[in-house]
């Protein structure tokens, strides 16, 4: 579903797929993932196995920082990984 970025957090909260302005999210077989500017930068991942949220700790642009703020899972502890670790996690959730 196409949305405006300012409501992205509501979709993330419910783990629903969406497409916004340079952000998108999709369900995986065993999780959920939110990207900024394509699949090369996963911002947030939810694992159904661990029932935890993971966030990307790598430095990024001001725009991606804004995307992170718009999509951050509120009220949930987020464990931080770098991009390489995030991509390895995605493989386990497909």
Secondary structure, DSSP 8 states (H G I E B T S, - for coil): -B--GGGHHHHHHHT--EE-SSEEEEEETTEEEEEESSTT-EEEEEETTTTEEEEE-S---HHHHHHHHHH--TTS-EEEE-HHHHHHHHHHH-
